[in-house]
Amino acid sequence: MNAARVLLVEDDVGVARMLERGLAQAGYAVDWSRTLQDAVARAGQLSHDLVVLDRMLPDGDGADLCAALRKFGHPARVCMLTARDALEDKLRGFDAGADDYLVKPFEFDELLARLHALGRRGPAERPELRRVEVDRTLVLGHRKVKLTKREWALIQPLLEHRGQTVRREDLLAAAWGGEDAVSTNAVDVYVGYLRRKLAELDGDVRIDTIRGEGFRLNE
């Protein structure tokens, strides 16, 4: 069985060396980054099971890296390490998608126990686009966006046939029904509106144009 791989993001060399050594002795394969920029590069190159992430880094807030990992569906479980113990700081970390939060100073054995627990939970699930019919709202993770009545009607066939091409004529019928003198170009206009709304969710959901056929919702 391969060792679980940990991305350790910590700018304090002494702390990082101690954690790297302890994690390696516990059987983990460890990749160490001192900055957000380097961590982003490593996360894109290697497959990590766990991320041990400091909040206060030289080039930014570790919570921003966590949010980016979640945005792009990275499956690693994230444990944040920080000297910030205020409730609002913890909530910021959890809102960014962290699975656990450990305040410095801490005992290494406690970190190890938390990582073992996160490992047993398996990979993080990628957030799925959900719809709330009562107020015509789309929800992705912690973000949501409200649609107009027409936009809501138009996106229903795309949601019901995710990953499949929906004909332009079917979208026209869904959103405009039997209304006369409605051009199929109206579909393009409202798909443009939907694309802008989906961009507000800050995820990887998109509506692709399938030339000569129609449109497809991809996640």
N, C-alpha and C positions, 0 to 999 in steps of 0.2 A: 504494500500500500504506500503511495507517495505521500510525503510529508505535506501538511497544509502550508501554503505560502502566505506570508504576512508582509504587507507593505507598512513599514515603520516610518512615519513622517514626524521628525523631531529635530529641532535645530540645535539643542543643547548637546554638545558632543559627549560630555560625561554621562548624561542620562541615556543618550542613544546607545553608547557602547555597552552600558550595563544591561539595557533591555535587549539589545541584539545578542549579547552573550547568553543571557538567561533564556531567551526564547529558543535559541539554537540548541541549548542543552536540553530543553523540554521537547525537542524534536521538530521544531518549526524551521522551514526555510525562510530566511529573512532578507528583504531588500530594504535598504535604508536610504531615505531622502531627507535633505535638510531644508528644502524649499518647496513651495507649492508648484513652481514650474517644473522642477525635477520630478516631483511626485506625479504630476499629470502625465509626463512623458513615460514614466515607468508603468503607470496604470494602463496606458495604451499599448505598451509593448508586451507585458506579462499578465498572466492570469492569477489574480490573488484571491484567496479565500477570506482573508481578514485584513482590515486596515486599522492600525493603531495610530491615531491622528492627534497631534498637538494643535490647539486652537491658535496660539500666538506664534506666528512664523515671520521670518524676515520680510517676505514679500506678500503678506496678506493673512487673512483669517482662514484657519483650517475648515471652518464651517462652509466656506465657499467651495472648497474642493469636495466636501461631502455632498453638497447640493448638486455639483456637476456630475459626480459619479451616479447619483440617483437619476438625474435627468436623462442620462444616456444608458440607463438600465444596467449599470455595473452590478454584478451579483454579490460582491464582497460585503460581509458584515463589518460595521464600523464602530470602533470603541474610541471615543474622544478622551484625550488627556488634557487637563488644563488646570491652571492655578485659579481660574475664575470659578468661584463657588456660589455666586448670586443666582437666584432662581431664574431671572431673565436670561442669564447666559446659558443655563442648562436648557431652557426652553428653546433658545435659538439653535442650539446643537441638535435637539430632537426634531425641530421643524425642518432643519436641513437634511434630515434623514438618518441621523446617527441611531444606532441600535443600543448603545450603552454609553455611559458618561462617568469618568473616574477623575476625582479632584486630586491634584498634587498637594502635598506629598502622599504617596500611597505605598503599600507593601507590594512587592513584586508578586508574591503568592496570590494576592487578591486579583491582580491583573490577569494572572495565568488562569485562575478559576473562571473569571469572566470570559476570557477568550475560549476556554473549553466549552462553556455554556453556549456562546454564540456559534461555535462550530457545530454543536449538536442541532442547532436550529436550521442548519442548511443555508443555501444561498438566499439572498434577499429577492423577493418577488419584484418583477418590473411592474410599476403602476399601470393599471388598465384604464382606458377612457370609459367613464361611466356617464349615464344621463339621468337627470332628475326631472321627471316629467311635470311635476306640480308647478315649477317655475321656469321651465325650459332652460335648464342649466346643464352644462357639460363640466365634469369634474375629472381632473388628472392629478393624482397625488394630493398635495395640499392646495392646489390652485383650481379655480373655477371661473367660468365665463358664462354670461347669460346671452341667449340667442333671441332674435325676433321670431315672431310666429312663422314667417316665411322661411327663415333660416332653419328653424326647428323642423319644419315639414320636409325641407330639402335634404337634411342630413340623415333622416330616419332610414331610407333605403341603403345609404352608405354604411351606417352602423350595423344594420341587419345583415349586410353582405360584406363584412370586413375582409379585405384582401381579395375581393372579387370585383370585376368590372360591372358597373351599373350603367345601363344605356342612358343617353341624354334624354330620350323620350320618356323613360320611366321616371327620371327625376322631375321632368316637366309636369308629368301627370301627378306626382306625389305632392308637389308644391303649389301647383296652380289648378289642378283638377280639370274641370271642364270649361275654364275661362277661355273666352274667345280672343283672338288677335294677340296671343302671347308668343313672342318669338323664342326660338330655342336659344338665342343669344342671352336671354334673361337668365338661363341656367349658368352661363359663364360668369355673368355679373355677380350672381349670388354665391357661386363657388368661390369667387374672389373674396367676398365678404367673409365666408366661412374660413378661408385660409388665414385671414387676418385674425379672426377670433381664436383659431387653433394655435396661432403663434403666441397669443397671450398666455396660453397654458404652459409655455416654456418646455415643451416635451418634444418627442420625436414623431408625433402623430401628424400625418400630412394627407392631402388629397392630391393624387396624381392624375394628370390628364392622359388618357389612353387614346391616342390619335385615331380618329375615324370610328371609335366605339363608344367612349363615354368617360366615366371617372371612377377612381378606385381609392378607398380609404385604407391607408397603410399605417401600421404602428411599429 
